[in-house]
Amino acid sequence: MIEKGFIGWPDEFGQRYRADGYWQDATIGEILDDRFDRFATRTALIGDDGIHYSYAEIGRLATRLALHLSKSGFKTYDRIIHQIPNSPESVLTFLGILKAGAVPIMTLPPHRESEIAHFASLANARGYAIASRVRDFDFQELAEVLQKRGLLEAVFVCGGVPRPGFHSIDDFLSDPIEKTVAAGIIPRPDPDLPAVLQLSGGTTGMSKLIPRTHNDYAYNFLRSAEVCGLDEQTVMLMAVPQAHNFAFACPGLLGILATGGCEVIASSTATDHLMRLIQQHRVTHFVAVPTMILGLLDHPDRHLYDLSSLKMILTGGSKLNPEVALRLRPELGCEVQQVMGMAEGPLYWTRRDDPDDIALHTQGRPQSPADEFRIVDPETGVDVAPGEVGELWCRGPHTIRGYYRADEHNAKAFSADGFYKSGDLVRLHPSGNIVVEGRNKDCINRGGEKISAEEIENHLIAHPCVLNCAVVAMPDQLFGEKCCAFVVLAPDTSLTLEALGEFLLRERKIARYKLPERLEILEALPLTNVGKLNKKMLREIVLQRMEADLQQHGESHPLQQPMRNANA
């Protein structure tokens, strides 16, 4: 059962959140069903192919898929791994799983055998919903490998002919089972139990599973939609991976559906493609990480597209450079709302009426009046003075109280009184907003994708040429940070960045975005005075060597250059 390994809110907090109206004791499916009826004839979703889906049609197809899942033997709280890239089918599959009372595990298209097997084993997942193939990767072949390992009973495939024993999502969506099977067979899940399992940034080892309940996740997207001013006239372009918490509920797809707006879902992040969609569908809101914003601002053919419908860019995942934010109004005629948030729940937004010095130079304040936060010295847990940098700790009606089946980690990640230790280093602005200054946890934030240094180190040490290793973040102008691997080689061996990448992809089967993008060979890793690995010194070393590359090659800026293998 899902209850085992799930940590809920203490009763006193649950009672308070209900009394104050934050928790409605409604399932996400019930909230959406109300909107499918209320906005029945309005357009809810538009795919890359231009096909429009009305609210009524989305509701009907989600129910249809839910009935097929129930008929296939899936019950309330059964876990189903969802790994379908941006498409209407991705949205419909998510909503169908949710409607069936099952719990989707929201993985990303780049995840491979290493990650999927970990999630399947940790959550005892029964099902796996996939696209048949994405570019040159065969997900059905991966599914067969996982089944041979004794994982995942059922596989659901869209966009291709299913292999023997697999089910077709496309066939489910085209089969009107609702004409013969009543929707009443679908059980109602408990609003206090998990509706969705999101993924953590993976700051220590593999990503943890984040249990978001119906009560907390519903409040999450309803309040986000309110803060962002979404309504029936909103047309939101979604190019970030739909599986991300940012794309689903901050305010994301669920926030759009709750307010009667329309989502345009993009299968590609190519800037010219996004500009075509903005022009074609008169997009008003663009959900984007900073790399996408830069791509839009710097595109040489931007003047060929009519982007005048764009009113607001909602940005998060990594910190937006103020100099970039300052260009949006004069060059695109739109405003920006920044969010600093985590799939664990905390969301800090700038507001639409904030003055420029707040909107452009801070990362916001809590979206809920019930959110509590502290800025503490991470070593002592004592609050720092206002304006000083410390670690952000959070507690509130949509911030989890523990990762799923992770007791040992929870003891470190949460305070005794229930505050989530975010790992983000921030300072309090005089306005009451926070300003992000970096990370306390050991991870790399590559354009919004969090990469655990510990996870990559565990893979690196398995290479026969690697005697010792460490992974750190290095600065990058486009992505914010990239991954640099420091390696001590075994005697009489050599290693290149390309060979290391091949090993990690073929032997360790990790996602491509996690690959180190620079390799530094050292005779020994530096240690602190107490004998611990000195990652601060490693970050200084890579910065010095990047600057040396700049001087040697005469480039304009070290952070603009592609990373090279640099053997010392």
N, C-alpha and C positions, 0 to 999 in steps of 0.2 A: 504493500500500500504506500501511497505517496506520503502519508503521515509520518512514516518512519524516516528519520533523517531530516524532517522539516521542522524548523524553529519558528513559531508564530510570535505574535506580539503578546505581552502580558495582558491579562484580563483588564487591568485598570486602564491601560492605554486603548485597548479595543473599545471599551465602553465610552471613553472620552471621545474617540474619533467618530463613533456613531452618534453620540449626543450632539456633537458640534457639526454634524452633517457631512463629514468628509467621506465616511463609508456608508454606502447605500444598501448593503446586503443584497445587491443584485449581481447576477453573473454578467460577465462581459457580453455573452450571447444574448441575454435578455435586453441589455441596453442597446445593442446593435439591432435586434429584431424590432424594437420600437422605432429606430431611425429608418430601417428598411421599409416600414409601413408609412411613416410620416413623410418621407421624401421619395416615395415610390417611383415617381416618374422622372426624377432628376438624375443626371449623370453622376455616377459615383467613381468610376474608374475608366481610364483610357490607356490602352496599350500602345506599344511602339508602332503597331500596324494600323493604328487609328480607330480600332474597334472600340465603341462606347458600350459600357455596361451600366445599366440603370441600377438604382438602389434595390428595386424589386427583384431584378435579375440576380444581383449579387446575393441577396438573401435566399432566393430560390436555389441557386447553385450550391451555396454553402450548406443548406439543409440537405440537398441531394447527396452531396459527398459525405455528410455526417451519417446519413442513413446507410450508405454503402459500407462505411467503416463499421457501423454497428452490426450490419449483416455479416461482415467479415470476421466478427468475433471480438471487436475491440470494445472495451468497457471503460467506465468512468475511471479516470486517473491513469490509464495505460499511457506509457510514454512513447511518442513517435518522433524520431529525429527528422527534422525538416531541413532539406538542403537543396532548395530550388532557387535559382538566381532570379533577378528582377523580371517579372512577367505577371500578367493577370493570373496565370496558373499558380504562381507562388502565393499570391494573395488569397485566391480561392481555397487552396489547400490548407493554408494556415487557418482561415475562418472555418473550414469544414472540420478540421481536427478539434478546434475550440468548441464548435457547436456540438460535436459528438461527446463532449465531456472528457476527451482525452487531453493529454498535456504535450504540446509541441516543444521540442528542444531545438532552439533556433541557432543552427550552425551556418557557417559561411561557405559559399561555393569553393574557395581555395582550400578548405580543409581536406585532408587526405586520410589514409588508413590509420595513421598514428592517432590523430585527433578523434576521428569518428569512433574508432574502437574504444577509446578512453571514455567518451560520453556514453556510448551504448552500455558498457560494462558498469560504469558508475551509477547510471540511472535505471539499470535493468530494462532498457528500451525494448519494446516488442516490435515496433515498426520503423520503417525507413522510407521517407518520401523524397524522391530525387528527380532531377531531370535526367533523361537518358544519357545525354552527352552534352558537355559544355566545351566548346572549341575542340581540342584534340583529346580530351579526357573522357573515358568511358566509365560513367558512374555505375552502370549495371555490372560491369566487371568488378568494381570495388565492392558492390553489394554481395556478389557471389563469394568473394574472398572473405568478407566478414561473416557470412553465413557458414562457411566452412570452418570458421573459428568458433562456431557455436553461438554467434551473436545474431540478433534480429530475426524474428520469426517470419515477418511479412515485409515485402518490398512493394512500394507503390511508385509507378514510373509515369512521367508525363513527357510528351514530345518525342516518342519513339515506340517501336514495337517491343513490348515487354518480353524478356526471356522466359522460358518455361517456369511456371510456378510463381511468377511475379504478376502483380495487378496493374491495370492501366487506369491512371487517373483520368485520362481523356475519355475512356469508355464510361467511367463512373459519371463524369460530368454530362455526358450525352444521353444517359439512361434515366428516364423519368421515374425513378423508383418511388417517388413521393405519391404517385397515382395509385400504388398498390400497398404501400407501407406507410402507416401513419407516423407523423413526427413525434407523437406521444411516447413512442418506445424509447426515445433518447432520454436518459436520466438527467436530473439536474445536479450539477456539482455543488459542493459547499463553497460559498463565497469566501470563506476564511481559509480555504486550502489553495494550493498553487494552481494557476491557470496556465502559466507559461514558465518554462525554464530558459532563462537567458544565460549568456556566457559572460564570465568576468574577463577583465583585461589580462588575466594570467600573469600576475606579477611574481608569483612563486610557483614554478612548475607549470603543469598543464592548467588550462582555464578551469575555474570552478563553475558549478551550476548555481544560478541565481533564481530562487523560487519567488515568482511574482504572483500574488494571490489575485482573485477577481476583485476583491475590495480595494486593495492598494493600487493595482494597475489601472482600474477604472478611474479612480481619483487622479492618478498620475496623468492620464491623457485628457480627462475632462478639464482639469485645472490648467494644464499646458495650453490647451486650445483657447481657454479664456484669457490667459496671459498674452497669447499671441494674436488675439482678436480674430480668430477664424470664424467664418460664417458661411452662408449659402453661396456667396459670390466668390469664395476662395477657390482658386485653381492652383494646386501645389505640385510642383515638379519634384519627383523623388528619383534621384540618381544614385544616392548612397545605397549600399546593400539593404534591401528591405528587411532582412533578418535582424539588422541592428536595432537595439532599443531606441535609438535616436529616430530611426525611420518608422518604427511601429507605434510609438506611444509618446513622443516628446515634441510636438503633439502627434506628428506622423500620421500614418494611415488611420489609426483608430480615432485620433483627434479630428481628422477630416470627416470620417463617417459619422462621428457624433454630432457634427455641426452642419451637415448637409452640403458640404463642399465637394470638390472633385480632386482626385489624385491622378496625375499623369505619371506613369511608371516607366522609367527609361532603362533599357537593357544595356546601354553603353554610356560611359562617362566622357566620351570624345566631345570636345567643346563644340564643334560645329553641329554635331547631332543634338546637343542640348539646346543650342540657340535655335535650331529649326523647330524643336518642340515648343519652346517659349513663344516663338512667333506664331506657329500654327494654332496653338490652343489658348493663346492669350493668357499665359501663366502669370499669376499674381505673386506667388510665393515660391521661392527656390530654396530647398534644403541642401546645404552644401558644406563640405569641409573646406578649410582654407585653400587647399591645392586646387579645388574646382573654381573657387572665386578668382584666384590668380589666372587660371586658364581662360576664364571669361574676359577679365580685364585686359589681358595681354594678347588676345587673339587678333592676328593682323586683319582678319576679314569681319570683325565684329560689326563694322559699319554697314555691311550688306544685309543685316538682319534687323527687323523691327522688334526691339526689346522693350518698347514703351509701356507694355502692360505690367511689367515687373514692378511691384511695390515694395517687397520686403525679401531680404535674404536672411534665413535662419541658419546660423552657423555654430558648430561645436565640433567636438572630437579632438581638436587641438587649438591652441591659442591663436587668435587672429591678430596679425601684426597691425598696430594702429595706423601705420602709414598706408597699408592696404585698405583698411576700413575707410580712411579719409577719401579714397578715390571713388567710392561707390556712388555717392550722391551726384557729384559733378559729371561722372562718366557714364553712369547707368540710370541716374534719376531715381534710385531706390534707396531705402533705408536698410539698416541691419539690426538684427537682434542676436545677441550672443548668449550662448548657454554653456555653462560648465556643469556637466552632469555625468552620471555613471549608471550603468545598468542595475547597480545595487539600489538605486532609487533617488539619491539626492539630485536636485535640479536647481541651478542658480541662473536666473535670467536677468538680462537688462530689460528695461521696460520700453514700450513704444514711445512714451512721452519723456524719456530721460534726455537731459541736455547732452550735447556732443561729448563733453569731457567725461561723462559717465558712460554713455553708450559705446564710445570708441576705445576707452582706456581701462575699463573694468570688465569682469566676466559675470557680473550680475549679483543678485541677492535671492534668497530662497523664494520659490514660487508659492509655497503654502504658508499661511499664517501660523500653522501648527508645527512648521519645521523648526528644529532647534539645531544650533551649531556652536562648536567651540573651536578656537585656534590655539593649539597647545604645542609645547615643546615635546617632540616625539620621544625624547629620551626619558623625560620625567613625567609626562602627562599633565603638567601644570600649564594653565593658560598663560599665553604670552601677553605682553602689553599691547594695547591697540596700536596698529601700524607696524608691529614687528612680524617677521615671518615665522610661521609655525605650520603644523600639520592640521588639516581640516578634519574635524570629527562631526558626524551628522546623526540625527535621530528625528523621526517623523512618521506621518501616516502613509508615506510611500517609500520608506527606506527600510530594507530588510533587517531582520534581527539575526540572520545567520545563513551561510551558504548551505546548499543541500548536501547532506551526508559528508560533512567536513568538520567534525568536532574538533580535531586538533588545530586546524587552521582557524576555526572560529574563535578559539581561545585567545589567539593573537590579534585577530582582525576586528574584534569588538571589545569595547570596554565592559566592565562588570555591570554598569547601569545602561547598557544597550546602545551606546554610540558606535557607529561604524567609523573605523579609522581609514579614511579615504586614501592616504598616501600622497595626497596633493599638498604641496607647500604653497600657502597663500598668505596674504596680509589683508587686514581690514582697511578699506578705504574710508575716508571721513564721511562719505555718503551712506555708509552701511553696506555697500557692495564689497565683494572680494576681488582681489587681483591675484591671478595665478602666477607663481614665481618658479614653479618646477615640480619635481617629484621626489618624494622621500623613498618610495618603493622602488625596487630594482627592476625597472622595465623601460622599454623603448617605445615611444609614441610615434609611430611612422604614419603620418597623415591621418591620425585618428585610430589606427589599428594598434592595439597594445600588444607588445611582444615581451614575453617573460624571458629575462636574461637567464634565469635558472633553467628553464626548459631547454633553451638552445645550448647551454653549457652541458646539460646532461646528454644531448645528442652528440655534441662535438667530442666529448671525452671517449665516445665509443669508436672513434676513428683510429685505426691502428697506428697512424703517425703522430697522434696527439698524446703527449705526456701530461700536459696540464693546459688549462684554458680559462678564459674569462670573456664575457661579452658586456659591452657598454654601449651607451648611446653616443653618437657623434652628430654634430649639427649639420643640418641640410636646409638650404633656403626654401626648397619646394615642399618637402615633406615635414619639415620641422626637425625631425631626427631620423637617423638610419642606424643600422646595426653594424657595429665593428667587433670583430672577433680577434682577441689576442691569444696566441697559441705558443706553447713551449713544445718543441718537437722531440719525439723519441730519437735516440742516437742513430745517425746515419740515414735519416729520412728527410724528405722534402715535401712541401705541400703548396699548392696554388689555390687561389680563391675559386677558380673554375672547378678544380677537382673536389674541393670541399663542398661546393654547391651540388655537384653531381652525387656525392655520397649522401648528403642530407635529403635530397629528393628521392633517389633510387633505393637507398638502403634504409634510411630512417623514415622515409615517406611523410615528411612534414609539408605544411603549406608553403608555397613558393614565397609569399610575402614575408615569411619569417627568416629567409636566408640572410646571412651576413653579407654586407655589401662592401666591406673592406676587410682585409686580413693583414694583421701585423704579427710578425714572428719575433719573439723575445727569447733570451737565454733563460730568464726566470721572471716570474710575476712579482711585482713589487708588493711589499707587506708594510703594514702600519707598525708602530712601535710595540704594539701588543701582539704582533704576529698574525693579524688578520689581513686578508686581501685588500689592497689599497686601490679601490676602483676610482677614487678621485684622481689619483696620479695617472691611471690609465686614460681617463678622459682628457687630462692635460697633455698626455703623450700624443694621443691621436690628433688633438687640435694643433699641436706644434708641427706634427708631420704633414697635416693638411696645409698649413701655412708654408711649410718648406716646399711642398709641391707647387704652391702658387708662385713662389719666388723662382723656382726652377723652370717652370713652364710659362711664366709671364702672363698668367690668366688674370681676368678682371676681379675675381672674387673667389676665395677658396670654397665658399659654401654653394657656389653655382656649379661646381665641377662634378662630373661623374666619379664615383669612387673607384680606385684602382687597388689591385693587389700590391701591397707594399711590404716586402720582406726586409727586415732589418738585419 
